[in-house]
């Protein structure tokens, strides 16, 4: 546009060389037509690019994504950038800390809650309070709150707790798992939280690992199928949408996190956070495939594993984090560390912390989970940038990725939790979905003794008298397992709302059937009570105590006492079905020949009636082993396809042992 003044006088000659918005605005000013409404109309109806937002294009949702990111990034100081890279624990996230350190993310660790048995409304109030502090900063960048939701919104009282992944893999039902993802997203959003550290897409190759129940299968193909939970959580990418970039559909969805990248399920002897010894070819063939599926489905974030690959800590592995994940797979979301992972890069922990920060950030970690040492992290990372050890380009890449996720999920436009979603927490439709998942995940391993006796299952509902025994028959905490209310899980029936397996049995049988429940009956009790009016059959429910991570590492994989004794006491006198509640296959060969039926129920969660649904034939058994069931721990690791493969029950077993609904 050229606007030369006339030689003398008060008139102007205007020549429009390019019909730009600025030219139209200038003409309106000359003719006296420059009312606010006319000016706004000339600029596109809303005050021009970012004008109604004080010229801040990043606040304008009409702007292209990359323009918003570029605009905001250009305005940020180093302190604000490092703040975005920091994720601190809820208990430290006061308004002053969030504002003063420009905190980009807050998390709840396992069991970290605003109050015991807190309501959905209390969670929303807490998260929104932190968000108000973030929004009051100079640039008003919203905080991203994250939480573990590995089998439902497990930290939260009254939430629906779904079966752990070890059970869901046995369903071989990606559509069911997608529905579960959507239900979990709604329950998480009901508490004002938009981000979950799920799903775990580990390929567990050794059940001695304490996190094996978080893995869908030992087979990468099954784990890939189950990544359907990601579009369940985040929403389905439209048919005309771009695949392979972060995607969150709406405010009823959450940003997901595939974890733990990569090889966490392949450590030596299944030791948690240990070393995975594998060729690059084996790593690509076994542990990497779920990440191919996750990235193409638009997963927003990827969490790096505590473990090492061939002796190199994953949090310091530039080749796998940057060269492969970011550059080869073209992952465009952000990479997040695990809990205190930079501390754990050295032994003893937190030795030479500034060097751990250098290695981690240069490897490609974008957001760092620093629940407690956030001040030290901020100070040290600032020094590393200012002295040139870490280039600003690396910081900008990290922040760009974090902002991309926040913009994509609509956090700038809708930063606050919605109290109207409170009714989604633990609602009946979600509990019914969980019950369906339980019955589809249960695997029937044996039905009838070897000498040709009639199969015991399905159990008749109109029996006169039945015995229910075992430590896990009436223990909601045991059947939910770890990551339920607390990190390690708890025993008992007061932790949350749900139905035990015993409750399900009582609901299933005829009203005239006497159900005798004794947790640990001795042999004399069974014999005395089996004389005269005898038991028609017994249901013995035993298994593992709850655990999480390294606390679940086990070299023996035996059923907890007094489980084996109860099996011997009961099944020696009464026809019995043993229901095993565990996060992995256990040693069962010593007694499997003595029981009439054996059922793997895994860790079913709060809806125990899903187990009774199949025991009594209301639904048939359809679950198939997603893990090899070994004979003895000396065989481990042993996985389908191995040259020396001699399992008690092979991978995929259970398919041919379907029952039909009972008519009894």
N, C-alpha and C positions, 0 to 999 in steps of 0.2 A: 504494500500500500504506500502511495506517495501523497503527502499533504503539504504542498508548497504554498507559502503565503503569497498573496498578490502584492505587487509593488505599490505600497501606499494604500491609504483608505482602510475602511473597516470591513470590506467584503473579502471572502475567501473563495478560491477556485479549488474544488475537491476533485481529484482524479483517482478513481478506484481501479487499481491495477489488478488486485486480487480480492475477490469478494469474501473477505474473512469476517469472522464474528466481530473482531475489533473495529473493522471499517464500518460495519452497521451501527455499532455502538457510538462511534464518532459522529456519524450523520444524525443519529437521534439527538445527540447533544447539541449540534448546530441548529437543528430545526426547533429545538425547545420541546421535543417530544419525549425527552428522556425520563419519563416517569419510572418508578421502580418496577412496575408491572411490565412496561414495554421493554425496559432494559433486561429484565429476567427472561422475557420471551425471546428477545434477540439472542441471548446467550444460551438458548436451549431450554428455557422454561424453568430452570432451577438455579439460576445465578452463576452459570458457567462451571468450568471444571474445578470443582472443589471450593467455589466461591462461597457457597452457603456453609461450608465447613471451615471458613477462615482461610481459604486457600490451601488447606491440607487435603491433597488428593487422596491420601490413604484412608481418609474417613468417608470417602464418597463410594458407596457400593456399586455405582454405575461404571466406575473406572475398571479397566482391565486388571486382572490379578497382578501381573508383573509390574504394572505402573504403580499400583498401590504399594507393593513391596518396595520398589525402588524409592518412591517418595518418602516412605517412613524410614527406611534404612539410612537415607541421606541426612535425615534430621537427628539421628541418634548419636549420643556421646558414647565413648567407650564404656562408661559405667552402666549406661542403659543397655548396651549390647550384652555385657557380661551378666547383667541382671536377667535378661531373657534366657540365658544359657543355664540359669540356676534353678534347681527344683529343691525346695526345702520341706521339712516335715511340718504337718499341720500345727503341732504344739508350739512351734517357733514362729508361726506366721501371724504375728501381731500386726496391727495396722501400721505401726511405726516401722517395723522391719520390712513389710511389703513395699511401703512407700520409699523408705530410705535406701533400700537396695534394689529398687525397681524389679522386684522378684517376678520372674516370668512364669513360674509354675510352683504349685504346692501339691503335696501328696499326703495320703493317709497310709502309713505302714499297716501291716497286719495287726488288727486289734486297736488301731488308733481311731478313736471315736470322740464326738463332742461330749457325750455323756453315756453312761451305761443304758442300754435299751433306748437309745435316742430315737425319736420319731423322724419321719421323713421331713417334717416341717423344721425340726431342730437342725438337721443336716443342711437344708436349704438356707436357713438363717446364717449358719456358720460360714458356708461357702460364699454367700452373697456379701457378708461383712468383709471378708478378705477381698472380694472383687471390688467393692466400693473403694477400698484403699488403693488398689491397682489403678482403677479408673481416675483417681484423683491426682495421679502423677502428671508431670508436664505433658507427656504425649498421650496419656490415657490408653496405654496398651493393656488389654485385658489379660488377667492371670488365667492359666490353664490348670484346673484341678484334676488330678489323676488318682486312681485307686485300683487295687487288685480286685478283679471280678472273675476269677478263674473257673468258678462253677456256680454262677449266680453272684448276686451282690452280697457276698459272704460276710463282709464286715458288719452288715446292718441287720439289726433286730427285725424280725418278721419278714425278711426278704425270702423269696423262693430260692432254695438251694437245690440246684440241679445235680445230676450225677457228675462225678469227676470225669475228665476226658478219657481215662482208661476204660470206663464203661461206655461212653458215647462212641468210641471207636468200634465197639462190638455191634452197634446198631447198623453199621454200614449204610446210614441214612443221611446223606448230606442235606436234604430238604428239612428234615427234623432238626438238624443241628443249626441250620439257618434260622429257623423259627425260634430256637432257643436263644440265638444271638440277638434277635430282635426283642425278645422278652427281657433279656438281661439289660439291653440298652434302655428300655423303658424304665426298669426298676432303678437303674443307676441315675437316669435323668430325674426320676422322682425325688432324688435327694440333692438335686442341683449340680450334679457332677457330669462333665461332658467328655471324660477321657478315661479309658480303662487299660490296665496293663494285661491285656489278653487279646488273642489266645496264645497259649503256649503251643508251639508247633515243633517241639522237640521230638526226635525219633529215638525213643528209649531202646537201647540195645542190650541193656543189662538190668533186670529187675531188682538187683541189689541197690540201685540208685534210689535215694529217698524222694526223688521227684518223679518217679516213673508214673505215678497216678495222674500227673499233669500231662502225660503224653497220650495221644490217641492210639498209637500203635508202634510196633517195631518195624513196620513196613512203610517206607516213605510214600508209597502210592495211597495208602489209607489215610495218612496224615494230610496229604494233598487234597483228598476228597473232602476232608473235614474242615479245610480252610473256608468252606462255605459259611462258616460262622462269621467271617469278616463282613461280607455284604449283609448278613443279618444284623450285625451291630451297626455298621456304618450306613446301610442302605444300598440298594442296587444301583450300580452305575447305569444311566439311561443308555438305550441302544445307540443313540447318536453321541454319547459322551466319550471322553478320552480315557482309555484304559491305561493303567500303569502310572497314574498320578494320584496323590492323596484325594480322597473323596469322602464327604460326609453329607448325607442327603438333606437332613432337616434337624429341627430341635428335639425330635424324638429319637434321634440316633446319637451315637457317640463315636469319637475317634478311637480306633483300635490300635493294638501294639503287638506285633508278632515277636515272639521271644523263644529261646535266648540264642541269639546269633553268635556262633553257629557251632554245632557239634557237642552241645551240652549233654545230649543223651548217649554219648559214646565214650565217656571217660573210662579209664582203666579200673576194673572191678566195680564200676558204678559209683565210685567215690565222688561225692558232690563237689563241684568247683575244681575238679582235678584236671588231668591232662588227657586229651583225646589224641591217641596215636593213630594216624591214618594218612594215607597218600592223598594228594590233592584229588586224584580220580575218585577215591572212595568217599572223600568229603562231598564231592559234587554229586555222587550217585546216591548216597544215603542221607546225608544231613541237609543238603542244600535245596532239594526239590520243593519242600513246603514254602520256601521263601520265593521261589519263582512264582508259585501260585498266589502268594500273599501280595507281592508287588503288583502283579498284573490286575489283581482285584482292588487295587487302590488303597492298600493299608496305609494308614497315616504315619505310623512310627514303627521303628524296629528297636528292640532292646538287646544290647550286647550281653553275652554270657560271661559269668565269672571265670569260666574254665579257660584252659589253654589248648592250642593246637600245636602238637609236636614241640611243646615246651615254650611256646610264645603266648603270653597272655592275650586273650581276645581283645581286651580293652586297649592294647598297645599294638594291635595288628593292622597296620596301614594297608597292607595288601588286601586283606579280606573286607575291611570296613569301607575303605575309600575306593581302592582300585576295582574291587569286584562288586560289592553291593551298590555303591553310588555310581560308579562309572560303567561297569559292564552290565549290571542289571538295570541301571538307570533309575534307581530308587530316588524319588524326589521329596519324600517326607523327611522327618528328622530322626536321627539316631540318638537314642537315650542310653545312658549307663544304667547298670543295676545299682541296687542299694549300697552305698558306701564303696563302690567298686574301685575308685581310685585309691582309697585307703588300703584295699585288699590286694593291690598290685605288688606289694612288698611283704616280706616276712622278716621281722614282725610288721604288723600292720602300721600304716601311717609313717613308715620310715622314708625319709626323703620325699615328702609329699609333693613338693614343688616339681620334682622330676616326674612323678607319676602324673601330675596335671599336664605337664609338657607332652609326655608320651601319649596320653589319652586324647588330648585335643588334636595333636598332630596326626593321630591315627584316624581321626574323623568323627569322634564323639561330639555331638552337637549340644545336647542338654545333659547336665550332670546331676545325678541324684545325690545330693549332699545334705541329708536330713539335718545334720547337726553342725558340721564344720563349714558352714556357708561363708562366714566372715573370712576365714583363712583361705578358702578357695578364691573368693573375690580378690583378696589382696594379692595372692600369688599369681593368679592369671593376669591381673593388671600389670604386675612387674614383668611377666613373660612377654606381654605384648609391647610394653613400653621399651624394653631393652632389645626388641627385635627377634627374640627367640621364636615367638609365634607370630607369623605375619598377620596383618589386619585382614588380608584376603581370606584366611582360614576362619577368623571370627565372623566376617561378613557372610561367608557360606553357611555357617552354623545358624546365624540369626535369620538369614533369608529363608532357610528351611523351616525354622520354627514359625516365622511369620506366615509362610505359605500355608501351613496347617491351620493356624488360627484364622486366617482370612477364609480359607476354604470351608471351614466348618461354621462360618457365620458368627464367630465369637465377638467380632467388633460390633456387629449389629445387634446381637442378642447375648450380652455378656452374663446376664443374671439367670439363676435358676428359676423355674416356673413352679410356684407352690400348687398350682391346680393339678399337677401330675402326681400328687401324693398318693392318690388312690391306686396307682399302678403298682405300688410296692406290695408284693405277695398276693396279688389279686387271684381269685379262683381260677381264671383262665390260664394263668401262668402255672399254678400248682397242678392243674390237670395236664398241661403240657409236660411238666416235670414227671408226673406219674406215667405218662406214655413213654417218656424217655427211659424210665427205670425198667418197665416191663420189656422194652425192646433191647435193652442192654444186658439183661440177665442171661447167662449162658447155662444151659443144662448140660452137665458133664457126664452124668451117669443116671440111669433110670432102670433099676432092677439088678438084682445080684447075678453073678456070673453063672449060677447053677440053674438058671431058667425060671426063676420066680417071676410072677406077674409084676409088671412095672408098678411102682408106687404112685407115680404122678400121672395125671392130676389127682390131688387129694380130694376125697369125698367131703362135701360140706356138711352132710347130715350124719357125721360120726357121733357116737354116743359120748366119747370121752377122749381127749387128746392132751398130749404133754407138749409144752413149749419150754425150751431150756436154752441156756447159753448166755454169755456175757453181752452179746450184741443183739439179743432179741428185743430188748426194751431199753435202748440207749441211743437217743437221737444224736448225741455228740459223736458216738462211735460210727454211726452209719453216715454221718456227714463228712467226717475226716478232717484233715487240716484245712487251713484257710477258711475256717468257719467261726465267726465272731472274734476269735483270736487267731494269731498266726499259726500256732501249733495245733489248734483245735482243742476241744475239752470233752470230758465225759459228762453224761447225765442228760436229763430231759428238760432242764430249765434254761438252756442257752438261747433258744429261739422257739418259734412256732412250727410244729410239724407233726408227722404221724410216724410212729415206730413200726417195725415189722410186726411186733406183737399186736399193736392196735389194728393193723391191717388184717391179721388172722382173725381177731375177734369180730371184726366187721364182716368178714367173708363167710364165716361158718353159720350154720343154722342156729336159730335162737335157742334151741334145746340142746345144743352141743355144749358139753362142759369143757372149758379150756383151763387146764391146770398149768400155771406158770411158776417154775422154780428156776432161778438163775443157775445154780450150781448143784444139782441133785447128786447125791452119792449113790453108790450101787444099791445099798440097802433100801433107800427111799424108793427107787424105781421098782425093786422086787416086791416090796411091801404093797406098793400102790398098784402093782400090776397083777396082783392076786385077786381073785373074785371079780370085781368090775374092772377089767383090764383096760389099758390104753389101746385105742384103735391104731394109733400111730403117733410118732413124735416129730417135732420140728426142732432141730438143734441149730442155733445161730451163733457162730463163733468167728474169730478173725483177728485183726490187728488193732492196736490202740491208735488214736490219731497222732499225726506227726507232720512235719514240714521240712523240706530241704535236707540238710545234712543230718538232722535229728532222726530222719527215717532211713539213713543208710544202714543196711543190714547184710551181714555175711552168712546168716543162717536161714532167714526167711521162714521161721517156724511160727505156728499159730500160738498166740499168747495163752498162757496158763490162766484158768484151768481148762481151756478149751479141749485139748486132747483127752483129758480125764473125763470130761462131760460126755464127749463122743463115746468113749469106752463104756461108761456107766449106763448110758441110755441105749445106745445102738446094739449093745449086747443082749438086751432083753425085749426091745420094742422095735418094730419096723420104723425106720427113721429116714428123714431127709436132712442132710446137713447143708445149711446155707452159709457160705463163706463171705464175710464182709471184709474186704481188703482192697488195698490200692495196687495189687499186683498178684500174680500167681504165688502160691505158698507151697511149702512141703506138705503134700497130702498122701503120698504113696503109702506110708505106713498104715493108714486106716481106710483107704479108699475101698478095699475089698470087703470091709466089714459093714459098710453102710449101703442102704437100699437105693438112695439117690443122692446126688451131689450137685449143688447149684452154686455158681459164682455170681454173686450180686454186686461185687465191686464196692464202691462207695456211693450208695444211691441218693444220698441227700435227704431232704426233709419229707419226701413223699414215699413212705415205706409201703403204702398200699400197692405200689407198683410191683412189689415182690409177691404179695399175696395174690395179685391178679393172675400171675402165671402159675403159682403153686396150686391154685384151685381150679385152673383151667378156664377162667373167664377170658383169657387170651392165651394163645399158644406161645411156646418158646421159639424165638426167632433169632436171638443173639448168636453171633459167631466170634470165636476167639480172635482178638486183634493182636494177641501176644502168644508166643509159644509157652505151653505149660510144661516145665521141666520135671524130671524125676527127682534129681538131687542138685544141690547148689554146686557140686563139683563139676557139673556139666556147663556151668555158666562162664562166659556168655554163649548162648546158643539161640540162633535165630533162623527163621525159615530161609531155606536156600543154602544153609551151611552144608559142607561136605559130610560132617559127622553130626547127623540130626536124628536123635533118638528120644523124642519127647514122650511124656506121659499122655498129653493131649496136644495134637499138632495145631499150628496156626490154622485158623478157619474152622476148627472143630465146633460142633454144636448145631451146624446147619441141618444135619440129618436127624436130629432128636427133637423135632417139633411135636408138641401135643396139641390136641384139639380141645376146645372148651368142653368142660365136664358137664354131663347131663344129670349127674347124681344130685 
